[in-house]
């Protein structure tokens, strides 16, 4: 009798895991498709660590560091472009005489 219960519980756990995997996959696909469709809502881009935080913790840290570095580079480029435009406007192209 105990073996039958264990077998049934094992089967139910496997089915539950399978359902969760399919649900997660469907959620991921829906999120990516929603990003492609025009809408008034800003759809967040979900990453693997949003679904499995403990499994992808290291990758999340690496990605966040990369994003911060990219944002800093973008900021520097925007400031450089703004200063070049300022110099061109007020000093004739920024060329020294």
Secondary structure, DSSP 8 states (H G I E B T S, - for coil): -HHHHHHHHHHHHHHHHHHHHHHHHHHHHHHHHHHHS--SS------HHHH-TTTTHHHHHHHHHHHHHHHHHHHHHHHHHHHHHHHHHHHSSS---
